[in-house]
Amino acid sequence: MDLDGVADELYAVPPEEFVAVRTQRQHEARAAGDRTLAREVGALPKPTVAAWVCNLLAREQRAEVEGLVELGDLLRQAQESLAGDQLRALDRQRAQLLGALTRQATALARERGTRVGGAVEAQVTDTLRAAMADPEAGAALLSGRLAAAMSYSGLGTTGTRPALRIVPARTGPTRETAGPRSGAAARRAAEEETRRAAEERRHRALEEARRAAEEATAAAAEAVAAAGEERQRVDDLDARRADLQARVAELSDELARTEEQATRTAEELRRAERQRRAAERHATEAAEARDRSLAALRALEQH
């Protein structure tokens, strides 16, 4: 474990995980006996959400970000060598590329579960604009280790630059031109090649942004359909509840009537029980009178 590797790891994780991972790497460095590394790791600043989104874009879409930085170089050259209409065309291309890369960055963040609000999105755009306007800011963005967003006022870059850059930002191999060229011809050829490469990258970024928009539209359509299904389900359940409540009311009325009938039947049963006991008593008394009469009759017959 070294500081460069830890920094690459930390500035790639979501901001809410940064402190926990940084603390874990500090503990690991102390356990390995490297107190200097533990102290340096502990000094790494937690990135803002906007800085994390920019770092994510630089890692996931490095070619497009390199194209953005190269286009900034071309614009600075164009201010000295190109005509006004060419400069305006490049400026339009710059605005389109900035918009496309900002949308692409927010889409990447959304895929990782982080929703980007308007304020953060504006900071991302400002950082990309600063990377185009200032070579040092471009290198900082490409390092993928921004701790805070950057902005460009026209007089230089402001804001927090990477707190740690152990190695220079990675750059692709440069192409060597074949054969000797004059200085002006070589510069025009290089400018044309850079312009062509930047245009290709811009088209790729726009295509990615279109795909992200199509996916978002499809997801929104699915969400609307799901919401409609849920509304229908709620309506069905509400109708079912109304039916059950009506049935409960009906059964409650029937139960009340049944209970009233049961009460009346119980009263009739009590009266019938009293009448039965009286009848049984009368029957017993009549039987006893009969027995007495029969006994008297037998006694008279014997005399």
Secondary structure as UniProt FT lines:
FT   HELIX           3..10
FT   TURN            11..12
FT   HELIX           15..31
FT   TURN            32..33
FT   HELIX           35..42
FT   HELIX           49..60
FT   HELIX           62..81
FT   HELIX           84..111
FT   TURN            112..113
FT   HELIX           118..133
FT   HELIX           135..143
FT   STRAND          150..152
FT   STRAND          157..159
FT   HELIX           183..302
//
